[in-house]
Amino acid sequence: MDKNKKLQLFLFLSVFIVATCGLIYELVAGALASYLLGDSVKQFSFIIGTYLFSMGVGSFVAKFVKKDLIDRFIEIELLIGIIGGLSSVLLFLLFQEAAHFQFILYFIVFITGCLTGMEIPILMNILKNRVNFRDLVSDVFTFDYIGALLASVLFPIYFIPKLGVIGTSLFFGIINVCVGIALCIFLRKEVKNPKSLYVKAFISLAALITASYYSNDILSYTEKNLYQSNIIYKHSTPYQRIVLTEDRGNYQLFLNNNLQFNTKDEYRYHDLLVHPVMSTAPSVKKVLILGGGDGLATREVLKYKDVEQITLVDLDEGMTKLFQQNEVLTKYNENALNNKKVTIYNEDAFVWVKNNREKFDVIIIDFPDPSNYSLGKLYSTYFYKSLYESMTENTVVSIQTTSPYYAPKSFWCIHETIASIYPNIIPYHTYVPSFGEWGFAIVSPNNSINFQFNKRKLNDLKFYNHNLNDYTDFPEDMKASEVEINRLDNQSLVRYFDEEWSKL
């Protein structure tokens, strides 16, 4: 292979690697934003838009780069490596300290996008006299798009579960810098200032390797400041960041920085979620739990001797395995997820319910709050209609419906959505110290079922007194009027939720 062919192949390979790295940095920023700021759909949408816009800016700026193109191309590789590689470290460190965190986040995305956008125009100028123009454009974009595909596939499946967000960005930063070093070596006869480039390259590489060595310490430091408690477990799954903390003998579970429960008062929440429906349902032999991967709702269901079968559907296998294996957590859920009556499906509940035809006597829905569109669909008319195929004529359903105090429009939106399909519905609420006032709904397709009549009672509950009337009064500051019904095509619930919780 002649020298010119080798140069072309090497530069095209560089495009492939650089495209992979560039998209990884974009995905890292999106994942971090959703972890720290919530609403993954909005964050990813804004970041993708900012990144593509900045690539256009970079492409425009590239036309002013006319001298020493190979040197400039290598310098851009090094800059992308150091900025993209260290981006997650900087964002984690600055999350609680910076007054304008979102500005910093989008500024880093903008700079990374600009540099990435400069690469292809400069590369094409380097190769324009060595390759036929038609072949040049086709080959450059082919390698660029293949690299982007590889990054988008491997990021959620392999890199986040194995390396985490910080480890992933640092790993690809090192790869980016190594590409720059390889270019220096391969093109040493065409580079104008090799010594300067070598110095820059090895300083960048040293910085990234050092940050990688201390990455666990950096993450521990930032998460310790973020949670203000002792972190005893942390793990990133393809779906979320799981953190378990301990404070004075109490344990708190956080998913993507959002508190899910505190062991000192979770019984209040789970008493109201589980026992009204279990005590009033005509039969409790077959129970379906949607969400609830922590096993705490399952624990309460298992207190009823009539229960013969529990089916639990939770998206995240990392969540259910944690609550099946961790000794601290199995103590609190009383090893419920390992009970022989329990069958676990790690699937999307939206799809599972749509395809299911098995009937259940009781359905308990314990989904996360509707903070984004992927969760909002689980509170839509479409989902509740699909749920009917899993019901008998006497099925009773309980649903967590967010806070009627902090998010009254969201709460009553969920209520009106359910009531448009199942008119036999009673909303109720209780106070959970870790969360404040929290709301629920009890529902049935059968209008004759009386939710105030208890067919079975447990005498050893810490909180619920088997009198639902005590929890059904809503003062004026928990009411909202003229709310829309949540449909798949409008997702009004997500809009309400974002507006209300962003004010806190």
C-alpha positions in Angstrom: 0.0 0.0 0.0 1.5 3.4 -1.0 2.0 6.2 1.4 -1.0 8.2 0.2 -3.3 5.2 0.7 -2.0 4.6 4.2 -2.6 8.3 5.1 -6.2 8.1 3.8 -6.9 4.9 5.7 -5.4 6.2 8.9 -7.3 9.5 8.7 -10.6 7.7 8.0 -10.0 5.4 10.9 -9.4 8.6 13.0 -12.8 9.9 11.8 -14.4 6.7 12.9 -12.9 6.8 16.4 -13.5 10.6 16.8 -17.1 10.2 15.8 -17.6 7.5 18.4 -15.9 9.6 21.1 -17.9 12.7 20.1 -21.3 11.0 20.4 -20.2 9.4 23.7 -19.5 12.9 25.2 -23.0 14.0 24.1 -24.6 10.9 25.7 -22.6 11.4 28.9 -23.8 15.0 29.1 -27.4 13.8 28.6 -27.1 11.0 31.2 -25.5 13.4 33.7 -28.2 16.0 33.1 -31.0 13.5 33.6 -29.3 12.1 36.8 -28.7 15.5 38.3 -31.6 17.6 36.9 -34.3 15.1 36.1 -36.6 14.9 33.1 -34.4 12.8 30.9 -36.4 13.5 27.7 -36.1 17.3 28.0 -32.4 17.1 29.0 -31.5 14.8 26.1 -33.5 16.9 23.7 -31.8 20.2 24.8 -28.4 18.6 24.7 -28.8 17.0 21.3 -30.0 20.3 19.9 -27.2 22.3 21.5 -24.6 19.7 20.3 -25.9 19.7 16.7 -26.1 23.5 16.6 -22.5 23.8 18.0 -21.3 21.4 15.3 -22.7 23.7 12.7 -20.8 26.6 14.4 -17.6 24.5 14.4 -18.0 23.7 10.7 -18.4 27.4 10.0 -15.3 28.3 12.0 -13.2 25.6 10.3 -13.2 27.6 7.0 -10.9 30.1 8.7 -8.3 27.5 9.6 -6.0 27.6 6.5 -2.4 26.9 7.7 -0.8 23.8 9.2 -4.0 21.8 8.9 -2.6 18.6 10.2 -1.2 20.3 13.3 -4.6 22.0 13.9 -6.4 18.6 13.3 -4.2 17.0 16.0 -4.7 19.9 18.4 -8.5 19.6 18.0 -8.3 15.9 18.8 -6.3 16.6 22.0 -8.7 19.4 23.0 -11.8 17.2 22.4 -10.1 14.4 24.5 -9.3 16.6 27.4 -12.5 18.6 27.5 -14.9 15.7 26.7 -12.9 13.3 28.9 -13.0 15.6 32.0 -16.5 16.9 31.3 -18.2 14.4 33.7 -15.7 15.1 36.4 -16.2 18.8 36.2 -20.0 18.6 36.1 -20.1 16.3 39.1 -17.8 18.6 41.1 -19.6 21.7 40.1 -23.2 20.5 40.5 -23.7 21.7 44.1 -21.1 24.5 44.0 -21.9 26.4 40.8 -24.7 29.0 40.9 -25.4 28.5 37.2 -24.9 24.8 36.7 -27.0 24.5 33.6 -25.1 27.2 31.8 -21.8 25.4 32.6 -23.4 22.1 31.3 -24.5 23.5 28.0 -21.3 25.5 27.6 -19.2 22.3 27.8 -21.6 20.6 25.3 -21.3 23.7 23.0 -17.4 23.7 23.1 -17.3 19.9 22.5 -19.7 20.2 19.6 -17.8 23.1 18.1 -14.5 21.2 18.1 -16.2 18.1 16.8 -17.8 20.1 14.0 -14.4 21.5 13.0 -12.9 18.0 12.4 -14.5 16.9 9.2 -14.1 20.2 7.2 -10.4 20.3 8.2 -9.9 16.6 7.4 -11.5 17.1 4.0 -9.2 20.0 3.3 -6.2 17.8 4.2 -7.4 15.1 1.8 -8.9 17.2 -1.0 -5.8 16.9 -3.2 -5.2 13.3 -2.4 -8.7 11.7 -2.9 -11.4 12.1 -5.5 -13.9 14.6 -4.1 -16.9 12.3 -4.5 -15.1 9.4 -2.9 -13.8 11.7 -0.1 -17.2 13.0 1.0 -18.8 9.5 0.8 -15.9 7.9 2.8 -15.7 10.5 5.5 -19.4 10.5 6.3 -19.6 6.7 6.1 -16.9 6.4 8.8 -18.5 9.2 10.8 -22.0 7.7 10.9 -20.7 4.2 11.6 -18.8 5.5 14.6 -21.9 7.3 15.8 -24.0 4.1 15.5 -21.4 2.1 17.5 -21.3 4.7 20.3 -25.1 4.9 20.6 -25.4 1.1 20.8 -22.6 0.4 23.3 -23.2 3.4 25.6 -26.3 2.0 27.4 -25.6 -1.7 27.0 -21.9 -1.8 28.0 -20.2 1.4 29.0 -22.6 2.8 31.6 -23.1 -0.5 33.4 -19.4 -1.3 33.3 -17.6 2.0 33.7 -20.3 4.5 34.9 -20.6 8.0 33.6 -17.3 9.3 34.8 -15.3 6.3 33.8 -16.9 6.3 30.3 -16.0 9.9 29.5 -12.5 9.5 30.8 -12.0 6.3 28.9 -13.0 7.9 25.6 -11.0 11.0 26.4 -7.9 8.8 26.7 -8.8 7.2 23.3 -9.2 10.6 21.8 -5.8 11.8 23.0 -4.2 8.5 21.9 -5.5 9.1 18.4 -3.8 12.5 18.5 -0.5 10.9 19.6 -0.8 8.2 16.9 -1.4 11.0 14.3 1.8 12.7 15.6 3.8 9.6 15.1 2.3 8.5 11.8 2.4 12.0 10.2 5.7 13.1 11.9 7.2 14.1 8.5 4.2 16.3 7.7 3.6 17.9 11.1 5.1 21.4 11.4 5.6 21.5 15.2 5.9 17.9 16.4 7.6 18.7 19.8 4.9 21.1 20.8 2.2 18.6 19.9 3.9 15.8 21.8 4.1 18.0 24.9 0.4 18.9 24.7 -0.5 15.3 24.0 1.3 13.8 26.9 0.2 16.5 29.3 -3.4 15.8 28.2 -2.9 12.0 28.6 -1.3 12.4 32.0 -4.2 14.5 33.2 -6.8 12.0 32.0 -5.0 9.0 33.4 -4.6 10.8 36.7 -8.3 11.6 36.8 -9.1 8.0 35.9 -7.0 6.7 38.8 -8.9 9.0 41.2 -12.3 8.7 39.5 -13.8 6.6 42.3 -12.6 9.1 44.9 -14.0 12.0 42.9 -17.3 10.3 42.6 -17.4 9.4 46.3 -16.6 13.0 47.2 -19.3 14.5 45.0 -21.9 12.0 46.0 -21.1 12.4 49.7 -21.7 16.2 49.3 -24.8 15.5 47.2 -26.5 13.1 49.6 -25.2 14.4 53.0 -25.2 10.8 54.3 -22.9 7.8 54.3 -23.1 6.1 50.9 -23.1 2.3 51.4 -24.0 1.2 47.9 -23.9 2.8 44.4 -24.4 1.3 41.0 -25.3 2.5 37.5 -27.6 0.3 35.5 -28.7 0.9 31.9 -31.7 2.7 33.2 -30.7 4.6 36.3 -28.1 5.5 39.0 -28.9 3.6 42.2 -27.5 5.0 45.5 -28.2 3.7 49.0 -27.3 5.9 51.9 -27.3 5.5 55.7 -28.0 8.1 58.3 -28.2 7.2 62.0 -29.4 3.7 61.4 -31.9 4.7 58.7 -31.4 3.8 55.0 -32.4 5.9 52.0 -32.7 4.8 48.4 -32.1 7.3 45.6 -32.7 6.7 42.0 -31.1 9.3 39.7 -30.7 11.6 42.7 -34.4 11.3 43.6 -35.4 9.9 47.0 -37.5 6.7 46.7 -37.9 5.8 50.3 -36.5 6.2 53.8 -36.6 3.1 56.1 -37.7 5.3 59.1 -41.1 6.1 57.5 -41.6 4.0 54.3 -44.2 1.9 56.2 -46.6 4.9 56.1 -46.4 5.0 52.3 -46.6 1.2 51.8 -49.4 0.8 54.3 -51.6 3.2 52.3 -50.5 1.8 49.0 -51.2 -1.8 49.8 -53.6 -2.4 52.7 -56.7 -0.4 51.5 -56.8 -2.5 48.3 -55.9 -5.8 50.0 -58.5 -5.4 52.7 -61.4 -4.5 50.4 -60.8 -6.7 47.3 -63.2 -9.6 47.0 -60.3 -11.9 46.4 -56.5 -11.6 46.9 -55.3 -14.9 45.5 -53.5 -13.4 42.5 -51.7 -10.1 42.9 -49.9 -8.0 40.2 -47.4 -5.4 41.3 -46.2 -2.9 38.7 -43.0 -1.2 39.7 -42.0 -1.7 43.3 -38.7 -3.3 42.5 -37.6 -2.7 46.2 -39.9 -5.5 47.3 -41.5 -3.3 50.1 -45.0 -3.5 48.6 -44.5 -7.2 48.1 -43.6 -7.5 51.8 -46.9 -6.1 52.7 -48.9 -8.2 50.3 -47.3 -11.4 51.7 -48.8 -10.6 55.1 -52.2 -11.9 53.7 -52.4 -15.7 54.0 -54.9 -15.9 51.1 -52.3 -14.7 48.6 -51.2 -17.6 46.4 -49.4 -15.8 43.6 -47.6 -12.5 43.2 -46.3 -11.2 39.8 -43.9 -8.3 40.0 -43.0 -6.3 36.8 -40.1 -3.9 37.2 -38.0 -2.6 34.3 -34.6 -2.7 36.0 -33.0 -6.0 36.8 -30.3 -4.2 38.7 -32.9 -2.9 41.1 -34.7 -6.2 41.8 -31.4 -8.1 42.2 -30.1 -5.6 44.7 -33.2 -6.1 46.8 -32.9 -9.9 46.5 -29.3 -10.0 47.5 -28.3 -7.1 49.7 -28.4 -8.2 53.4 -29.4 -4.8 54.6 -32.3 -4.4 52.1 -33.6 -8.0 52.4 -33.9 -7.3 56.1 -36.3 -4.4 55.4 -38.3 -6.2 52.7 -38.3 -9.4 54.7 -36.7 -11.3 51.8 -40.0 -10.8 49.9 -38.5 -11.0 46.4 -37.1 -14.4 47.1 -40.4 -15.8 48.3 -41.6 -18.8 46.3 -45.0 -17.1 45.6 -43.2 -14.2 43.8 -42.4 -14.2 40.0 -40.4 -11.3 38.7 -40.4 -10.0 35.2 -37.8 -7.4 34.3 -39.7 -5.7 31.5 -41.2 -2.4 30.5 -44.6 -2.5 32.3 -46.2 -0.5 29.5 -45.4 -3.3 27.0 -45.9 -6.1 29.5 -49.5 -4.9 30.3 -50.3 -4.5 26.7 -49.4 -8.1 25.9 -50.6 -9.7 29.1 -53.9 -11.7 29.2 -53.7 -13.2 32.6 -56.3 -12.0 35.1 -55.5 -10.7 38.6 -57.6 -10.1 41.7 -55.5 -7.2 42.9 -53.2 -4.8 41.0 -50.8 -2.5 42.8 -49.1 0.2 40.8 -46.0 1.8 42.3 -44.4 3.6 39.4 -42.0 6.5 39.8 -43.5 10.0 39.5 -44.3 11.2 36.0 -41.2 13.4 35.6 -40.7 12.6 31.9 -42.5 11.3 28.9 -41.3 7.7 29.3 -42.9 7.7 32.7 -45.9 9.8 31.8 -47.1 7.1 29.4 -47.7 4.9 32.4 -50.3 7.3 33.7 -52.1 7.7 30.4 -55.6 6.7 29.3 -54.0 4.2 26.9 -52.2 2.5 29.7 -55.2 2.3 32.0 -57.4 1.0 29.2 -54.7 -1.7 28.5 -54.8 -2.6 32.2 -58.4 -3.7 31.8 -57.2 -6.9 30.1 -55.4 -7.9 33.3 -58.6 -7.4 35.4 -61.5 -9.6 36.4 -64.8 -7.9 36.9 -64.0 -7.7 40.7 -60.4 -6.6 40.5 -59.4 -3.7 42.8 -56.4 -1.5 41.9 -54.3 0.9 44.0 -52.1 3.5 42.4 -49.6 6.0 43.8 -50.5 9.4 42.3 -47.8 11.9 43.6 -48.3 14.7 46.1 -51.6 16.5 46.2 -49.9 19.3 48.2 -46.8 20.0 46.2 -48.3 19.0 42.8 -52.1 19.3 43.0 -52.6 19.6 39.2 -50.5 16.5 38.7 -52.5 14.6 41.4 -55.9 15.5 40.0 -54.8 15.0 36.4 -54.0 11.4 37.3 -57.4 11.1 39.1 -59.4 12.5 36.2 -57.5 10.3 33.7 -58.4 7.2 35.7 -61.9 8.4 36.3 -62.5 8.8 32.6 -62.2 5.0 32.3 -63.1 3.6 35.7 -65.7 5.7 37.5 -65.4 3.7 40.8 -62.4 5.6 42.2 -61.6 7.2 45.5 -58.6 9.5 45.9 -56.9 9.5 49.3 -53.6 10.8 50.9 -51.4 10.6 53.9 -48.4 12.3 55.4 -45.0 10.7 55.0 -42.3 12.8 56.8 -39.6 12.1 54.1 -41.9 13.3 51.3 -44.7 15.3 52.8 -48.3 14.7 51.8 -48.6 11.9 49.4 -51.5 10.7 47.3 -53.1 7.5 46.1 -56.2 6.2 44.3 -58.2 3.0 44.8 -60.0 1.9 41.7 -62.2 -0.9 40.3 -64.1 -1.6 37.1 -67.0 -2.8 39.3 -69.1 0.0 40.5 -70.7 -2.1 43.2 -67.5 -2.7 45.2 -67.4 -0.6 48.4 -63.9 0.5 49.3 -65.0 1.4 52.8 -65.9 -2.2 53.6 -63.1 -4.4 54.9 -63.3 -8.0 54.1 -60.0 -8.8 55.9 -58.0 -6.9 58.5 -54.4 -7.1 59.8 -54.0 -6.2 63.5 -50.2 -5.6 63.5 -50.0 -2.6 61.0 -47.9 0.3 62.2 -50.0 3.0 60.6 -53.1 2.1 58.6 -56.2 1.8 60.7 -58.5 0.1 58.1 -60.7 3.2 57.9 -60.2 4.7 54.5 -62.5 7.7 55.3 -59.7 9.0 57.6 -57.6 9.7 54.5 -60.1 11.0 51.9 -60.5 14.6 53.1 -58.7 17.1 50.9 -58.4 20.7 52.1 -58.5 23.6 49.7 -54.7 23.8 49.3 -54.7 20.3 47.9 -57.4 20.9 45.2 -57.1 21.8 41.6 -59.7 22.5 38.9 -59.8 22.4 35.1 -57.1 19.8 34.6 -56.6 18.0 31.4 -56.8 14.2 31.0 -53.4 12.7 30.3 -53.2 11.1 26.9 -50.3 9.7 25.0 -50.6 12.4 22.4 -50.6 15.3 24.8 -48.8 14.1 28.0 -50.3 17.0 29.9 -49.4 15.3 33.2 -45.7 15.7 32.5 -46.1 19.4 31.8 -48.1 19.8 35.1 -45.5 17.8 37.0 -42.6 19.8 35.7 -44.2 23.2 36.3 -45.2 22.3 39.9 -42.0 20.6 41.1 -39.7 23.1 39.5 -41.1 25.8 41.8 -39.8 24.0 44.9 
